[in-house]
């Protein structure tokens, strides 16, 4: 499809900057550079474009920069659930309502795993053990206490009425570190990204108890029931999306909607999602805004339960 057909009455007139609110090499950076490469290969923009890593301040540096360019459709940023959680906990002054949501592209889910010799077979076994005795299990979180993995753990505990203050939680800097602690017998359960969990489950070293997706996953994690199947809240979308500045016109929003719809439907993007055990969960601007609004309300509830809300 030629660029003119995508324009909808507007098209970029100078270089477009796609901001990544994190350092190079991480999942947000990889998402941003994949999106950039695909729109370049498909010739979706009539101008040049660049990726700019603007890290720091728990994404505050990137979002402050974007906020200062209200009305300019040539600046976009990759975003994630951090724009919600870090506003709820007070680390960010800005949130999704200060920008124009343009797309939700991907969803990364979190797996709860145990060693292969563990007596726990499902997520329900874990919850029931904690209901009877909240201190009976030690839990390794694949991110620091207060991060996304902590929140993903809080959702089912909140719905099950478990006393979170008595649960033994250990925060780690990465999923890899959490899984190493689990394999070494230092903790009883760990949670972390599905991309990290899948090979260890496939090798037989770990058993998956459950996943935070709304439907069963494919591949090595397919045997795991979801939290809703087990009777608990616990769907958690650790998503990746794109925002623009505040004050975009309908024509500018329509242009970017067409670009990201083409990116998300491309074969390369689908392969990228599948390779990382991620779900291609494309939502356009209107759906993305509604999704972020719903996520904000649910996250605020569970973060208040966890004592993480400001």
C-alpha angles and dihedrals in degrees: 000000000000119000091246090064089054095049100084089193096317138061134170114279100192141013116325118218118208107197123210110200092210141054123281119279102035129107094268091051091047090051093049094048092046091052090047093049093049096049088047094050092046090047092230095152125062091208139051121277138195140195116231123192106213102174131168143082096049089298091316093118093057096043093046089052091049092045090057090060100059113167095020110116093191093080122073134162137207108235140183142184087292088081086065103035096045091050091050092050093045100248093113126048091195129062139170093292089064091062142038112264107220105172148348106216112170141015122210114199130206125232127209110214141177134188115279091251095053118122088224112098104170141016088258090061089054094048094046091051090052093045091056094041118004091196096052096095134043114219125205114208118210090224136030120295105277093033132111095280090053090052091048089055093047096057098067092037090053092050091047094050095239117164099245093192091068097047117106105236124178119190121211133190093241145007089252092059092047092051091047089055090050094049089048092056094245094122135025102224135017136189128202147131117323091230089064095041099050099070093045091050091046091052091053095242093112137030120217115228100184144326132228095235122113091234135029116282128232128242125023093351096051093104093062117101117224122244092254090053088055092049101257140105111251113121104138123179110201089190138183121214146148131255132188130201123284117269102039115159121240089252092053092047090049091052094053092042090059092047095052093042088056092046093049093048094050120111092235093055092049090050089049091054094046093048091056096043087247128140121239095228102168117185124174125226099283094044092043092056092049090047093051091048092052092045091051092055094047094044092049090054096051094040089053088052089051093047092245101115117100 
